[in-house]
Amino acid sequence: MMDLSRTIMAKSDQLNADDLVGGPLTIKIQDIKAIEGDQQQPLAIHYGDQDGKVWKPCKSMRRVLVAVWGADGKAFIGRRLTLFRDPSVMWGGVAVGGLRISHMSDIAEATTMVISASKTKKKPIKILPLPAEVVAAPVDLSEIVAIVSAESINHYLLSIQWIKEGETYQDLAQDKAQRVIDDQGGFLAAVNKQKAGE
């Protein structure tokens, strides 16, 4: 699939509703800073965007953040949330779309609160728990070697004839190295079992 969503992003220093026409975005907060003198958007949330964009939440979303996570903005660092484009958000009496939060980490259950839809109308918004971040599996054998010794891994690979005498885990064929990475738990259990039997 050729993802075209990056080609339709607005040229701006901040994340905009139009940036999420292609779908929602889950961000991990890296920093949070006050913007002096900006009453409309007094907060910049840095999330590691490759183009250096920040998310400047509107007042309604700032209220959600405070209601769900509390008033200490620095405690937000490391937490995650999912943003989506809500096409019904009004500006100047016109539905222009805006960013809304759908999921937040560090909450045990869904919460519903009422936010302003316009100056005269309110509407409920439901915030769902964001599942824990999945830790990526090792991408190469050196990460597995860091868990147990290279000597133990080499001894095990030799015993199952995946390497020859004088070779090391670094000489392992790519398809076999990928099998080790894909089944890290089983591989480490086998290495440790052999090590315990020595």
N, C-alpha and C positions, 0 to 999 in steps of 0.2 A: 504494500500500500504506500502511496506517496501522500504524505500528510501536508496539506496546503494551509493549515491553520496559521502557521507563522507568517505566511505571505499576506494575510489580511489584518495583521495587527496594526493598531494606530501608532503613528509616530509621536511618541510622547515619553516623558520621563516617568510616567506612572501607568499602572495597570488600569485599563478602561474596560467598560462593559463590552464594547465591540471586539476586544481581544479574545473574549470567551464565546464568540458566536459558534466556534467549533466544538464547544463542550466545556465542562467544569475544569477547574484547576485546583489541585491540592498543593498548598505551600507549607513550608516549615519556616517559622519565624527565626531569623538570625539576629535581628536587632530592631529596636523601636526608638524613634526619635521624635521629639516635639519640633514643630515648624513654627518658629516665632513669627507673629504678625499675620498668620493665615487663619482667620476665624472660621472659614468654611471647611478647610482640611488641615487641622492643626497637628496631624499625626502622620508620620511616614513609617510604614512597616517594611523592613528589608527582608527579603526572602531568597536571595541568591539568584535572581533572574539573570540569565546570561547577557541581557542587554542593559543591566543595571537599573531596571524599573523597580519602583516601590509600589506598595498598595497604600493608598490614602483613603481609609474608610470614612464613609459618610457618618453623620451623627447617629443615625439609626443603628448602623453596624458597630459603632463605638459603644453604644448602649448595650448591644448584645454581648460584645466582648467583656464589658465590665460586669454585666449581670451573670454571665456564665463563668468567667475566669477570675473575677475580682478586679480591684482598682490598681493593683501593682503591675504596671506595664512591663517592667523588667522580668517579672515572673512568666511572661508569655514566651520569652526566648526559649527555643527548643520545642515549643508546642506546634501543632499542625492544625490546619483548617482547610476546608474545601469551599471555594468560591464558585458561584455560577452567575450567569447573566439572566436577570429577571427583566423581561421586555416590558413589564407593566409599570416600571418605575417612572414617575412623572417629574418633569422639570419645566417650569414655566407653563404649566397646563397641558403639556404635550408628553405622551409616553415615549421616552427616549431610551429607556433601558438603564439598568444600573447593576452594580455588583452586590450580591447578597451571600451570606454564609449559609451553607446547608449542613455541614458537619464540623465538629470540633473534637480534638483529642482531649484527653484528661477529664472526661465526664463519664459518669457511670450509666446514665440513661438519657433518653430524649427529653428535651425541655421546649415548651412553647411559651412565647411571649408576644405581646402586642407592640407593633411598631407603627410609626406614621407612614401612611401611604401617600398623603398629601397634607396640606395645612388643615383640612377639615375632616379627613378620614383616617382611620386606623385599620390595620389588618394584622392577623396573627402570623407569626413565622415560627416554624418548627426547626429546632436544631437537633440533629442526630449525632450520636457518638461516632467518632471516627476511629475505626479499628487501629490497633497498635501497628506501628511501622514494622514492616517485614525486613529483617536483616538479610542483606544479600549474601548468597553462598560465596565461598571463596572462588576467585577467578583463576587462580593458578595454584600449583602444588606447594609453592613456598609458604602460602598461608596455612596449609595443613602441616607442613614441616615445622612451623612455629609452635604447633600444639604438642607434637611429639618429636623426638629427635630424628634427624636425617638418617642416622645409623639404624634406628628401629625400622623406619620405612624402607630403607634399602634392603635390610635383612628380610623383611616380609615379602617385598617384591621379588627378591631372588628365590625365596622358598616357593612362591607360586609360579615361578618361571616367567615372570613378566619382564625381567631384565636378566642379563648374563653376568657371570663372574667378572668383576672389575667395572661394571656399569653402576650408575646411581639413578635415583628417581628422575634426575634431569634428562636421562637418556630414554625415558619411557615414551612409547609411541603415543601420538596425540590422541587417538581414539581411546586408548587405555587410560591416559591421564584424565580425559574428560569423564570417563566412568568413575574414576576415583573422586573427582570433584562433585559429580552428581550424587554419589552415595557416600558422602564424607563420613556420616555417622557409622555406617556399616564398615567402612574401610578402617576407621580409627578403632572400632571395637575389635576387629580382626587383628590389627597390629598390636593392640594392648593385650589381647588374649595370648598371642604368641609370645609377647614379652614376658607375661606373667608365668608362662610355662617353661621359660628358660631356667 
